[in-house]
């Protein structure tokens, strides 16, 4: 079962129109539009390496601020 990215309602697939339609708010999306909207709304996470680099920068900034 698929859920609406706008309101969380149930999406119904119409085989004639080849579109998903939300039963609650009426949002109508093609499968491609649904995929793109979900990708856009998905939170972005840093990779472990990016997170490690940011922690190093934060620590260096903190350490240098104590030297003044």
N, C-alpha and C positions, 0 to 999 in steps of 0.2 A: 504494500500500500504506500502511496506517495502522499506527502503533505504539502500544503500551500506554503511557499516561502514568505508570503505577505501576512497571512492571518493564522496559519497552522491548521486550516480546515482540510478536509479530505479532497484529494484531486481525483476526478473521474476522467478516464481517457475515452474520447470519442473516436471510434475507428473510421467513421465517415469523414470527419473533419481533420483527423490525425493531430488533435490538440488535446492538452490537458485543461480541464475546466474545474475551478474550485467550486464546491457545492455551497460554501459559505459566502465568499465575497465576489464570486463570478470571474475571477482572474482567469484569462485564457492564454495558454502558452504552448508553443511547439516543444517537442522534446529537446531540441537544441537550445531554445530560449530558456527552458527550465534548467538545463545543465549550466548554461552561462550565468544565470542569475544565482544559482547555488554556489558556483565558484566565486562569484563576486562577493557574496555575503559570508563566505567561509572565512573565519579568522586566519590571519597569516601568522605562522609561527617561525621563529628564527631557527636555523639549523644549530646543532651543538657547537660548531665552530664559530658561527656568528655570535652566539650567546657567550662563548668563552672570550672572544675578542672584546666584546662590550664590557664584560666583567673586568678584564685586564685594564681597559681604558678608565673605567670608573675607579678602580683601585689606585691606579697611577695618579689620577686627578686628586683623589683623597690624600694620598701619600705626599704629593707635592704641596698641597695646601697646608699640611702640618709643618713644612720646612720653612715657612715664611716667618 
